[in-house]
Amino acid sequence: MARPRGLRGDRLYFLHIPRTGGVQLRSWLEGMFRQDEIYGPDRWDELDTPADASAIPQARFVRGHFGASLNSVFPGQRSTITVLRDPVARVRSYYDFLRQAYPDDPQIRGITSFSEFIRSPTRLVADNQTEQLSVEARPADLPALIDVDEQARFMAAEWRARKPKEHLERAKARLDAMDWFATTERLGEAVDSLAVRLGWPVPAEFSRLNASTPMEPVHIEDADRQLLEERMPTDRALYAYATTELERRLEHAEPSADWSPPVRSRTVTRPISFSCADPFWGDGWWEPEPHPDGATRWTGPARESWAGFPIRLPPGTRVDVAIPFAVSPDDIAKVELRVNGEVLERSTCEHDGPNMVRSGYLTRSAEPEWTRLELRVPNVHARAPGQVTDRLIGVAVRSFAFTPPS
Protein backbone atom coordinates (compact mmCIF):
# COMPACT_ATOMS: atom_id res chain seq x y z
CA MET A 1 0.00 0.00 0.00
CA ALA A 2 1.23 3.50 -0.82
CA ARG A 3 2.49 5.38 2.22
CA PRO A 4 4.26 8.71 2.66
CA ARG A 5 7.81 8.32 3.91
CA GLY A 6 10.07 10.35 6.16
CA LEU A 7 7.47 11.18 8.83
CA ARG A 8 8.52 11.45 12.45
CA GLY A 9 6.84 8.62 14.31
CA ASP A 10 5.05 7.80 11.03
CA ARG A 11 2.61 10.62 11.85
CA LEU A 12 1.76 13.99 10.30
CA TYR A 13 0.06 17.12 11.65
CA PHE A 14 -1.04 19.84 9.25
CA LEU A 15 -1.42 22.93 11.44
CA HIS A 16 -4.03 24.61 9.27
CA ILE A 17 -4.33 28.34 9.90
CA PRO A 18 -7.69 29.55 8.51
CA ARG A 19 -7.79 31.47 5.22
CA THR A 20 -4.30 30.54 4.10
CA GLY A 21 -5.41 28.47 1.09
CA GLY A 22 -4.74 25.17 2.81
CA VAL A 23 -7.84 23.26 1.72
CA GLN A 24 -6.21 21.88 -1.45
CA LEU A 25 -3.13 20.85 0.54
CA ARG A 26 -5.34 19.11 3.07
CA SER A 27 -7.23 17.27 0.32
CA TRP A 28 -3.98 16.13 -1.30
CA LEU A 29 -2.56 14.90 2.00
CA GLU A 30 -5.73 13.02 2.96
CA GLY A 31 -5.25 10.85 -0.12
CA MET A 32 -2.06 9.47 1.45
CA PHE A 33 -3.85 7.86 4.39
CA ARG A 34 -6.71 5.44 5.02
CA GLN A 35 -9.81 7.08 6.44
CA ASP A 36 -9.41 5.23 9.74
CA GLU A 37 -5.91 6.74 10.07
CA ILE A 38 -7.21 10.34 9.89
CA TYR A 39 -8.47 12.14 12.99
CA GLY A 40 -11.99 13.32 12.10
CA PRO A 41 -12.57 16.67 13.89
CA ASP A 42 -10.61 19.64 12.62
CA ARG A 43 -11.25 22.16 15.42
CA TRP A 44 -11.10 21.95 19.19
CA ASP A 45 -14.70 23.11 19.50
CA GLU A 46 -15.92 20.12 17.46
CA LEU A 47 -15.13 17.95 20.49
CA ASP A 48 -17.93 17.37 22.99
CA THR A 49 -15.69 16.25 25.86
CA PRO A 50 -11.93 16.03 26.45
CA ALA A 51 -12.25 12.26 25.99
CA ASP A 52 -13.09 12.87 22.32
CA ALA A 53 -9.46 13.92 21.83
CA SER A 54 -8.10 10.60 23.08
CA ALA A 55 -7.66 9.29 19.52
CA ILE A 56 -5.26 12.10 18.52
CA PRO A 57 -2.05 10.37 19.67
CA GLN A 58 -2.86 7.26 17.61
CA ALA A 59 -3.98 9.07 14.45
CA ARG A 60 -1.47 8.96 11.60
CA PHE A 61 -2.81 12.21 10.15
CA VAL A 62 -4.31 15.15 12.02
CA ARG A 63 -5.32 18.25 10.09
CA GLY A 64 -7.13 21.28 11.34
CA HIS A 65 -7.24 24.51 13.30
CA PHE A 66 -5.65 23.19 16.51
CA GLY A 67 -2.67 25.54 16.54
CA ALA A 68 0.55 24.73 18.38
CA SER A 69 -1.52 23.42 21.28
CA LEU A 70 -2.03 20.03 19.65
CA ASN A 71 1.65 19.20 20.00
CA SER A 72 1.81 20.49 23.59
CA VAL A 73 -1.41 18.83 24.82
CA PHE A 74 -0.49 15.58 23.05
CA PRO A 75 3.31 15.50 22.78
CA GLY A 76 4.90 12.79 20.70
CA GLN A 77 6.75 12.06 17.51
CA ARG A 78 4.96 13.61 14.52
CA SER A 79 5.97 15.77 11.60
CA THR A 80 4.33 19.20 11.58
CA ILE A 81 3.69 21.44 8.57
CA THR A 82 1.80 24.70 8.01
CA VAL A 83 1.03 27.53 5.57
CA LEU A 84 1.21 31.27 6.31
CA ARG A 85 -0.28 34.13 4.35
CA ASP A 86 0.24 37.84 3.85
CA PRO A 87 -1.75 39.23 6.83
CA VAL A 88 -3.58 41.92 4.85
CA ALA A 89 -4.63 39.46 2.13
CA ARG A 90 -5.73 36.99 4.80
CA VAL A 91 -8.07 39.49 6.47
CA ARG A 92 -9.52 40.39 3.08
CA SER A 93 -10.10 36.69 2.39
CA TYR A 94 -11.85 36.30 5.74
CA TYR A 95 -14.14 39.21 4.95
CA ASP A 96 -15.14 37.76 1.57
CA PHE A 97 -15.60 34.31 3.09
CA LEU A 98 -17.90 35.54 5.86
CA ARG A 99 -20.02 37.61 3.48
CA GLN A 100 -20.56 34.62 1.21
CA ALA A 101 -20.80 31.73 3.65
CA TYR A 102 -21.98 33.30 6.91
CA PRO A 103 -23.73 36.61 6.20
CA ASP A 104 -25.51 36.44 9.56
CA ASP A 105 -22.30 36.07 11.55
CA PRO A 106 -22.18 38.83 14.20
CA GLN A 107 -18.81 39.96 12.86
CA ILE A 108 -20.24 40.69 9.41
CA ARG A 109 -23.96 41.33 9.93
CA GLY A 110 -24.86 44.84 8.82
CA ILE A 111 -21.37 45.50 7.44
CA THR A 112 -21.48 46.92 3.90
CA SER A 113 -17.78 47.32 3.00
CA PHE A 114 -14.33 46.00 3.77
CA SER A 115 -13.33 49.41 5.11
CA GLU A 116 -16.20 49.26 7.60
CA PHE A 117 -15.37 45.65 8.51
CA ILE A 118 -11.79 46.32 9.58
CA ARG A 119 -12.90 49.27 11.73
CA SER A 120 -15.56 47.21 13.50
CA PRO A 121 -14.83 45.29 16.73
CA THR A 122 -13.87 42.11 14.86
CA ARG A 123 -11.33 39.76 16.44
CA LEU A 124 -10.03 38.83 12.98
CA VAL A 125 -7.88 41.94 12.58
CA ALA A 126 -5.14 40.82 14.95
CA ASP A 127 -1.89 38.87 15.05
CA ASN A 128 -3.75 35.59 14.67
CA GLN A 129 -1.09 33.66 12.75
CA THR A 130 1.58 34.41 15.35
CA GLU A 131 -0.89 33.43 18.06
CA GLN A 132 -1.54 30.07 16.40
CA LEU A 133 2.18 29.25 16.39
CA SER A 134 3.11 30.76 19.76
CA VAL A 135 0.35 29.93 22.24
CA GLU A 136 0.64 26.45 23.72
CA ALA A 137 -2.02 24.96 25.94
CA ARG A 138 -1.30 22.35 28.60
CA PRO A 139 -3.16 19.08 29.01
CA ALA A 140 -5.13 20.62 31.90
CA ASP A 141 -6.34 23.38 29.52
CA LEU A 142 -8.13 20.95 27.18
CA PRO A 143 -11.61 21.60 28.68
CA ALA A 144 -11.19 25.30 27.93
CA LEU A 145 -10.16 24.64 24.33
CA ILE A 146 -13.28 22.67 23.41
CA ASP A 147 -15.67 25.44 24.50
CA VAL A 148 -15.85 28.29 21.96
CA ASP A 149 -16.18 31.11 24.48
CA GLU A 150 -13.69 29.65 26.93
CA GLN A 151 -11.22 29.08 24.12
CA ALA A 152 -11.41 32.74 23.08
CA ARG A 153 -10.80 33.86 26.66
CA PHE A 154 -7.96 31.38 27.10
CA MET A 155 -6.19 32.44 23.90
CA ALA A 156 -6.57 36.13 24.77
CA ALA A 157 -5.16 35.59 28.27
CA GLU A 158 -2.22 33.58 26.96
CA TRP A 159 -1.50 36.27 24.38
CA ARG A 160 -1.49 39.00 27.06
CA ALA A 161 0.83 36.94 29.26
CA ARG A 162 3.80 37.63 26.97
CA LYS A 163 5.08 40.61 25.05
CA PRO A 164 4.48 40.58 21.28
CA LYS A 165 8.22 40.28 20.64
CA GLU A 166 8.37 37.11 22.74
CA HIS A 167 5.39 35.67 20.86
CA LEU A 168 7.15 36.46 17.59
CA GLU A 169 10.34 34.67 18.65
CA ARG A 170 8.36 31.65 19.80
CA ALA A 171 6.47 31.52 16.50
CA LYS A 172 9.69 31.83 14.49
CA ALA A 173 11.32 29.05 16.50
CA ARG A 174 8.32 26.82 15.93
CA LEU A 175 8.43 27.57 12.22
CA ASP A 176 12.14 26.72 12.11
CA ALA A 177 11.45 23.36 13.75
CA MET A 178 8.77 22.37 11.25
CA ASP A 179 9.48 19.71 8.66
CA TRP A 180 7.96 21.93 5.95
CA PHE A 181 6.04 25.14 5.59
CA ALA A 182 4.94 27.42 2.77
CA THR A 183 3.28 30.74 2.15
CA THR A 184 0.00 30.93 0.28
CA GLU A 185 1.66 32.99 -2.40
CA ARG A 186 4.28 30.26 -3.11
CA LEU A 187 2.29 27.17 -2.19
CA GLY A 188 2.23 25.85 -5.76
CA GLU A 189 6.02 25.61 -5.98
CA ALA A 190 6.68 24.76 -2.33
CA VAL A 191 4.43 21.70 -2.51
CA ASP A 192 6.95 20.16 -4.94
CA SER A 193 9.53 19.96 -2.17
CA LEU A 194 6.97 18.40 0.17
CA ALA A 195 6.10 15.76 -2.41
CA VAL A 196 9.77 14.88 -2.86
CA ARG A 197 10.21 14.64 0.91
CA LEU A 198 7.22 12.30 1.26
CA GLY A 199 8.17 10.19 -1.74
CA TRP A 200 4.97 11.18 -3.53
CA PRO A 201 4.50 12.23 -7.16
CA VAL A 202 4.75 15.99 -7.61
CA PRO A 203 1.23 17.26 -8.38
CA ALA A 204 0.87 18.66 -11.87
CA GLU A 205 -1.88 21.08 -10.88
CA PHE A 206 -2.30 22.66 -7.48
CA SER A 207 -5.14 25.18 -7.38
CA ARG A 208 -6.43 26.90 -4.27
CA LEU A 209 -9.71 25.56 -2.98
CA ASN A 210 -12.08 27.33 -0.62
CA ALA A 211 -10.84 30.58 -2.16
CA SER A 212 -13.45 33.26 -1.64
CA THR A 213 -14.58 35.15 -4.71
CA PRO A 214 -14.16 38.84 -3.79
CA MET A 215 -17.48 40.61 -3.37
CA GLU A 216 -15.78 43.92 -4.17
CA PRO A 217 -12.74 44.90 -6.26
CA VAL A 218 -9.65 43.37 -4.64
CA HIS A 219 -7.93 46.75 -4.49
CA ILE A 220 -7.39 47.81 -0.87
CA GLU A 221 -7.35 51.50 -0.13
CA ASP A 222 -4.09 52.91 1.23
CA ALA A 223 -5.77 54.04 4.45
CA ASP A 224 -7.23 50.56 4.98
CA ARG A 225 -3.91 48.88 4.31
CA GLN A 226 -2.11 51.21 6.69
CA LEU A 227 -4.65 50.50 9.43
CA LEU A 228 -4.30 46.74 8.96
CA GLU A 229 -0.51 46.91 9.01
CA GLU A 230 -0.62 48.94 12.22
CA ARG A 231 -2.92 46.43 13.92
CA MET A 232 -0.99 43.32 12.84
CA PRO A 233 2.69 44.21 13.31
CA THR A 234 3.70 40.81 14.71
CA ASP A 235 2.01 38.87 11.92
CA ARG A 236 3.71 41.12 9.38
CA ALA A 237 7.10 40.43 10.96
CA LEU A 238 6.41 36.70 11.08
CA TYR A 239 5.31 36.66 7.45
CA ALA A 240 8.43 38.57 6.38
CA TYR A 241 10.59 36.05 8.24
CA ALA A 242 8.69 33.12 6.72
CA THR A 243 9.07 34.55 3.22
CA THR A 244 12.84 34.86 3.59
CA GLU A 245 13.25 31.45 5.21
CA LEU A 246 11.05 29.78 2.60
CA GLU A 247 13.18 31.26 -0.17
CA ARG A 248 16.26 29.79 1.49
CA ARG A 249 14.62 26.37 1.89
CA LEU A 250 13.45 26.28 -1.71
CA GLU A 251 16.94 27.15 -2.95
CA HIS A 252 18.33 24.13 -1.08
CA ALA A 253 15.41 21.77 -1.67
CA GLU A 254 16.00 18.41 -3.30
CA PRO A 255 14.98 18.78 -6.95
CA SER A 256 12.08 16.73 -8.21
CA ALA A 257 12.93 13.91 -10.58
CA ASP A 258 11.07 11.33 -12.62
CA TRP A 259 8.95 9.51 -10.08
CA SER A 260 8.48 5.76 -9.70
CA PRO A 261 6.98 3.71 -6.85
CA PRO A 262 9.52 3.42 -4.01
CA VAL A 263 8.90 -0.35 -3.79
CA ARG A 264 9.84 -3.23 -6.07
CA SER A 265 7.32 -4.09 -8.78
CA ARG A 266 6.13 -7.61 -9.55
CA THR A 267 4.59 -9.11 -12.66
CA VAL A 268 0.86 -9.77 -12.42
CA THR A 269 0.14 -13.50 -12.77
CA ARG A 270 -3.32 -13.57 -11.18
CA PRO A 271 -6.16 -11.04 -10.82
CA ILE A 272 -5.37 -8.19 -8.48
CA SER A 273 -7.42 -5.18 -7.40
CA PHE A 274 -6.85 -1.93 -5.55
CA SER A 275 -9.53 -0.12 -3.54
CA CYS A 276 -9.87 3.63 -3.37
CA ALA A 277 -10.36 3.21 0.38
CA ASP A 278 -6.58 2.65 0.50
CA PRO A 279 -3.95 5.22 -0.46
CA PHE A 280 -2.44 4.98 -3.90
CA TRP A 281 0.20 7.02 -5.68
CA GLY A 282 -1.02 9.36 -8.36
CA ASP A 283 -2.25 12.80 -9.25
CA GLY A 284 -5.52 14.46 -10.20
CA TRP A 285 -7.64 13.02 -7.36
CA TRP A 286 -9.66 14.45 -4.51
CA GLU A 287 -9.57 12.93 -1.04
CA PRO A 288 -11.46 9.65 -0.38
CA GLU A 289 -15.17 9.90 0.42
CA PRO A 290 -16.83 7.16 2.50
CA HIS A 291 -19.81 5.27 1.07
CA PRO A 292 -21.71 2.15 2.25
CA ASP A 293 -20.69 0.33 -0.94
CA GLY A 294 -17.05 1.34 -0.57
CA ALA A 295 -15.06 4.56 -0.52
CA THR A 296 -14.67 6.55 -3.74
CA ARG A 297 -12.33 9.22 -5.02
CA TRP A 298 -13.35 11.85 -7.55
CA THR A 299 -11.07 12.79 -10.40
CA GLY A 300 -10.28 16.49 -10.79
CA PRO A 301 -9.80 19.38 -10.98
CA ALA A 302 -8.20 18.68 -14.38
CA ARG A 303 -9.53 16.21 -16.95
CA GLU A 304 -6.46 13.98 -16.59
CA SER A 305 -5.80 11.77 -13.58
CA TRP A 306 -3.44 8.89 -13.01
CA ALA A 307 -2.74 6.19 -10.46
CA GLY A 308 0.54 4.35 -10.04
CA PHE A 309 0.91 0.70 -9.01
CA PRO A 310 4.04 -1.38 -8.35
CA ILE A 311 3.05 -4.07 -10.85
CA ARG A 312 4.04 -5.05 -14.39
CA LEU A 313 1.26 -5.99 -16.79
CA PRO A 314 1.74 -8.63 -19.49
CA PRO A 315 0.11 -8.07 -22.90
CA GLY A 316 -3.53 -9.13 -22.90
CA THR A 317 -4.21 -7.86 -19.36
CA ARG A 318 -7.77 -6.59 -18.85
CA VAL A 319 -8.04 -3.36 -16.88
CA ASP A 320 -11.29 -2.57 -15.03
CA VAL A 321 -12.11 0.77 -13.39
CA ALA A 322 -15.25 0.74 -11.22
CA ILE A 323 -17.07 4.08 -11.51
CA PRO A 324 -20.27 4.37 -9.45
CA PHE A 325 -20.93 8.09 -9.93
CA ALA A 326 -20.41 10.98 -12.31
CA VAL A 327 -21.81 14.50 -12.37
CA SER A 328 -22.84 13.70 -15.95
CA PRO A 329 -23.51 9.92 -16.09
CA ASP A 330 -23.01 9.88 -19.87
CA ASP A 331 -19.36 10.76 -19.26
CA ILE A 332 -18.56 7.34 -17.76
CA ALA A 333 -18.65 5.52 -21.10
CA LYS A 334 -16.41 8.21 -22.58
CA VAL A 335 -13.60 7.92 -20.05
CA GLU A 336 -10.39 7.16 -21.93
CA LEU A 337 -8.03 4.65 -20.29
CA ARG A 338 -4.32 4.40 -20.96
CA VAL A 339 -1.54 2.32 -19.42
CA ASN A 340 1.88 3.90 -19.61
CA GLY A 341 0.70 6.02 -22.52
CA GLU A 342 -0.91 3.17 -24.48
CA VAL A 343 -4.64 3.51 -25.18
CA LEU A 344 -6.49 0.37 -24.04
CA GLU A 345 -8.31 -1.46 -26.81
CA ARG A 346 -11.65 -3.35 -27.02
CA SER A 347 -13.02 -0.94 -24.44
CA THR A 348 -16.41 -1.57 -22.84
CA CYS A 349 -18.65 0.01 -20.21
CA GLU A 350 -21.03 -2.29 -18.34
CA HIS A 351 -23.10 -2.40 -15.16
CA ASP A 352 -21.75 -4.48 -12.29
CA GLY A 353 -23.83 -4.11 -9.14
CA PRO A 354 -23.64 -0.51 -7.89
CA ASN A 355 -20.89 0.38 -10.37
CA MET A 356 -20.39 1.07 -14.01
CA VAL A 357 -17.16 -0.65 -15.03
CA ARG A 358 -15.01 0.95 -17.70
CA SER A 359 -12.73 -1.73 -19.16
CA GLY A 360 -10.09 -2.24 -21.80
CA TYR A 361 -7.24 -4.51 -22.80
CA LEU A 362 -3.52 -3.85 -22.91
CA THR A 363 -2.51 -5.39 -26.23
CA ARG A 364 1.21 -4.67 -26.19
CA SER A 365 3.95 -4.82 -23.59
CA ALA A 366 4.19 -1.89 -21.20
CA GLU A 367 7.84 -0.90 -21.11
CA PRO A 368 8.21 0.72 -17.65
CA GLU A 369 8.83 -1.34 -14.54
CA TRP A 370 5.58 -0.12 -12.99
CA THR A 371 2.03 0.62 -14.12
CA ARG A 372 0.74 4.14 -14.65
CA LEU A 373 -3.00 3.94 -15.28
CA GLU A 374 -4.26 7.16 -16.81
CA LEU A 375 -7.87 8.35 -16.96
CA ARG A 376 -9.07 11.20 -19.14
CA VAL A 377 -12.64 12.34 -18.61
CA PRO A 378 -14.52 14.28 -21.29
CA ASN A 379 -15.49 17.07 -18.89
CA VAL A 380 -15.08 18.34 -15.33
CA HIS A 381 -17.95 20.01 -13.49
CA ALA A 382 -18.94 21.70 -10.28
CA ARG A 383 -20.74 19.25 -8.01
CA ALA A 384 -23.88 21.40 -8.03
CA PRO A 385 -25.21 23.16 -11.15
CA GLY A 386 -24.28 26.82 -11.22
CA GLN A 387 -21.87 26.50 -8.30
CA VAL A 388 -18.80 28.75 -8.51
CA THR A 389 -15.90 26.65 -7.26
CA ASP A 390 -12.37 25.47 -8.01
CA ARG A 391 -13.38 22.00 -6.83
CA LEU A 392 -14.14 20.63 -10.28
CA ILE A 393 -14.80 16.90 -10.50
CA GLY A 394 -15.12 14.30 -13.25
CA VAL A 395 -16.02 10.75 -12.20
CA ALA A 396 -15.94 8.91 -8.88
CA VAL A 397 -13.77 5.79 -8.87
CA ARG A 398 -14.20 2.95 -6.38
CA SER A 399 -11.52 0.46 -7.45
CA PHE A 400 -9.01 -0.64 -10.06
CA ALA A 401 -8.62 -4.28 -11.16
CA PHE A 402 -6.07 -6.02 -13.37
CA THR A 403 -6.66 -9.49 -14.81
CA PRO A 404 -3.79 -11.11 -16.75
CA PRO A 405 -4.50 -13.43 -19.69
CA SER A 406 -5.09 -17.04 -18.68
Order of alpha helices (4+ residues) and beta strands (2+ residues): beta-alpha-beta-alpha-beta-alpha-alpha-alpha-alpha-alpha-alpha-beta-alpha-alpha-alpha-beta-beta-beta-beta-beta-beta-beta-beta-beta-beta-beta-beta-beta-beta-beta
